[in-house]
Amino acid sequence: MKDSGQSAWSSIVPDIVEWDVPNWSVALEYWQEHSRLDLSSVYALEIDSRHGGLSLWLALCGARVVCTDIGGPSEIAIDQHAAYQVVGRIDYARLDALQIPHVEAFDVVLFKSVLGGIGRGKRKERQQRAVAEMYRALKPGGELWFAENLVASPFHQCLRRKWVQWGTQWRYVTLEETADFLGPFAEAKYTTVGFLGALGRGTQQRMVLGHLDRLGLDRLVPEHWRYIVVGVARK
């Protein structure tokens, strides 16, 4: 996927990531670089999948995946998986991240932009519980792959309150809280990315600003001002 098929692969990434593609797609590369697992042989669980982008990616890499959401994956997810001819590698289920009915079942549990919604109403304890449930669902040596929205800069916080419909309800996490949530894991590595990409009002604006971030502009601001944390935690 990374060599001769790079251009074809890059055309698929927007269907996987959906929003601020240049910044959030960093997670795909980071997870592979910091994992000890062979994607072609893993059994994975995607949490709160919405349109099933991460399940699509894993299935294209050869993994078997359970694609879940609290109300079940969307019809868009199922149709998109069918379009990419990966439905044979994906199962679908309704699943509450606070009550995962699996113990030591998966090689990988992964999510993107999930904890903020789980913590609505300033419920940090729900976020901690969700990560604990993911830990419980992993096999020994299994890995949690995550990409989550951070509190970020005062500028981001102001714009969220003014322009984001759920901005005052979502509970954005800090880097310190991220480390706390990952406490039970034997090992955790993570990085932060993105600054301008979150500020675009439409797809094209976010694409342009996100590319500016990837050129290095986000490295000019403090780490805790970047708006995405991406990481791998090993059980």
C-alpha positions in Angstrom: 0.0 0.0 0.0 2.9 2.4 0.6 5.0 1.8 -2.5 3.7 1.1 -6.0 0.1 1.6 -4.8 0.7 4.8 -3.0 -1.3 7.0 -5.4 -4.2 4.6 -5.4 -4.0 4.3 -1.6 -4.0 8.1 -1.1 -7.2 8.3 -3.1 -8.9 6.1 -0.6 -7.8 8.0 2.5 -10.6 10.6 2.4 -13.1 7.8 2.7 -11.3 6.5 5.7 -10.6 9.7 7.6 -13.4 12.0 6.3 -12.5 15.2 8.2 -9.2 17.3 8.0 -7.7 14.5 6.1 -4.0 15.7 6.2 -3.9 15.8 10.0 -6.1 12.9 11.0 -4.5 10.6 8.4 -1.3 10.8 10.3 -2.8 8.3 12.7 -2.8 5.5 10.0 0.9 5.9 9.5 1.7 6.3 13.1 -0.2 3.2 14.2 1.6 1.0 11.7 5.0 2.5 12.5 4.6 1.9 16.3 2.8 -1.4 16.2 4.3 -4.8 16.7 1.5 -6.5 14.9 1.0 -7.7 11.3 -2.2 -6.1 10.1 -2.9 -9.0 7.7 -3.4 -11.3 10.7 -5.1 -9.1 13.4 -8.6 -9.4 14.7 -9.8 -5.8 15.5 -12.6 -3.9 17.1 -13.5 -0.4 15.9 -15.3 1.6 18.6 -18.0 4.1 17.6 -17.3 3.8 13.9 -20.0 6.1 12.5 -19.3 5.6 8.8 -16.8 2.7 9.3 -13.7 4.4 7.9 -11.1 2.7 10.1 -12.8 -0.7 9.6 -12.5 -0.1 5.9 -8.8 0.7 6.2 -8.1 -2.4 8.3 -10.0 -4.7 6.0 -8.1 -3.4 3.0 -4.9 -4.2 4.9 -6.2 -7.8 5.4 -7.4 -7.7 9.0 -10.7 -9.1 10.3 -12.8 -6.4 11.9 -15.9 -5.9 14.1 -17.3 -2.5 13.1 -19.5 -1.1 15.9 -21.4 1.9 17.0 -23.8 2.4 19.9 -26.7 2.3 17.4 -24.9 0.1 14.9 -22.7 1.3 12.0 -24.4 3.6 9.5 -25.8 2.5 6.1 -23.1 4.6 4.6 -20.5 2.4 6.3 -22.1 -0.8 5.0 -22.5 0.6 1.5 -18.9 1.9 1.4 -17.5 -1.4 2.6 -19.5 -3.2 -0.1 -18.2 -0.7 -2.7 -14.6 -1.6 -1.7 -15.5 -5.3 -1.7 -14.3 -5.9 1.9 -17.6 -7.0 3.5 -16.3 -10.5 3.9 -13.7 -9.3 6.4 -16.1 -7.1 8.5 -18.8 -8.0 11.0 -21.3 -5.4 12.3 -22.6 -4.9 15.8 -24.2 -2.4 18.2 -21.9 -1.8 21.0 -21.7 0.7 24.0 -18.1 1.6 24.6 -18.9 1.7 28.3 -20.1 -1.9 28.3 -17.9 -3.9 25.9 -19.1 -7.5 26.1 -15.7 -9.0 25.2 -12.8 -10.0 27.4 -9.3 -10.6 25.9 -10.8 -11.1 22.5 -9.0 -8.6 20.1 -5.5 -8.0 18.9 -6.4 -4.3 18.2 -9.0 -2.0 19.5 -9.1 1.4 17.8 -11.1 4.6 17.7 -11.0 8.1 16.3 -12.6 11.2 17.9 -14.7 9.2 20.4 -13.9 10.2 24.0 -15.2 13.7 23.7 -18.7 12.5 23.0 -18.5 9.9 25.7 -17.5 12.6 28.2 -20.4 14.9 27.3 -21.5 17.0 30.3 -18.0 17.1 31.9 -18.1 13.3 32.6 -14.4 12.5 32.7 -15.1 9.2 34.6 -17.0 7.9 31.6 -14.0 8.5 29.4 -11.8 6.7 31.8 -14.2 3.8 32.0 -14.4 3.5 28.2 -10.6 3.2 28.0 -10.7 0.6 30.8 -13.3 -1.4 28.8 -11.1 -1.3 25.7 -8.2 -2.5 27.8 -10.3 -5.4 29.0 -11.3 -6.3 25.5 -7.7 -6.7 24.3 -5.7 -9.9 24.4 -2.5 -9.8 26.4 0.0 -8.0 24.2 -2.9 -6.4 22.2 -2.8 -2.8 21.2 -5.1 0.2 21.6 -4.8 2.6 18.6 -6.3 6.0 19.2 -6.7 9.4 17.7 -8.6 11.9 19.8 -9.5 15.6 19.9 -7.5 17.6 22.5 -8.4 20.7 24.4 -5.9 22.5 22.2 -5.2 26.3 22.2 -7.4 29.1 23.7 -8.1 30.0 20.1 -9.5 26.6 19.3 -11.6 26.6 22.5 -13.1 30.0 21.7 -14.0 29.0 18.1 -15.6 25.7 19.3 -17.8 27.6 21.7 -18.9 30.0 18.9 -19.1 27.8 15.8 -19.2 24.1 16.7 -22.7 22.9 17.4 -21.6 20.5 20.2 -18.6 22.6 21.2 -19.9 23.4 24.7 -21.0 19.9 25.4 -18.1 17.8 24.1 -15.4 17.1 26.8 -12.1 17.6 25.0 -9.2 15.8 26.8 -5.8 17.1 27.8 -2.4 15.3 27.3 -2.2 14.8 31.1 -5.6 13.1 31.1 -4.6 11.0 28.1 -1.6 9.7 30.1 -3.9 9.0 33.1 -6.4 7.0 31.0 -3.5 4.9 29.6 -2.1 4.1 33.0 -3.1 0.4 33.1 -1.2 -0.3 29.8 2.3 -1.7 29.9 3.5 0.8 27.3 2.1 3.8 25.5 3.5 6.1 22.8 1.7 9.1 21.4 2.3 12.4 19.6 0.3 15.5 18.8 -0.6 17.0 15.4 -2.7 19.6 13.8 -3.4 23.3 14.5 -4.7 25.1 11.4 -6.6 22.2 9.9 -9.3 22.4 12.5 -10.1 26.0 11.7 -11.3 25.5 8.1 -15.0 26.1 7.5 -15.3 23.7 4.6 -13.6 20.6 3.2 -11.3 22.6 0.8 -10.3 25.1 3.5 -9.5 22.3 5.9 -7.5 20.5 3.2 -5.4 23.5 2.5 -4.8 24.4 6.1 -4.2 20.8 7.0 -1.5 20.6 4.4 0.1 23.7 5.8 0.2 21.9 9.2 1.9 18.9 7.7 4.5 21.2 6.1 5.5 22.0 9.6 3.5 25.0 10.7 1.9 23.1 13.6 5.4 22.5 15.0 5.7 26.2 15.5 3.1 26.2 18.3 3.4 24.5 21.7 2.6 20.8 21.9 -0.5 21.3 24.1 -1.9 23.7 21.5 -2.2 21.1 18.8 -5.6 19.6 18.6 -5.1 15.8 17.9 -3.4 13.2 20.0 -2.4 10.0 18.1 -1.0 6.9 19.8 -0.5 3.2 20.4 -0.8 1.6 23.9 0.2 -2.0 24.4 -1.5 -4.2 27.0 
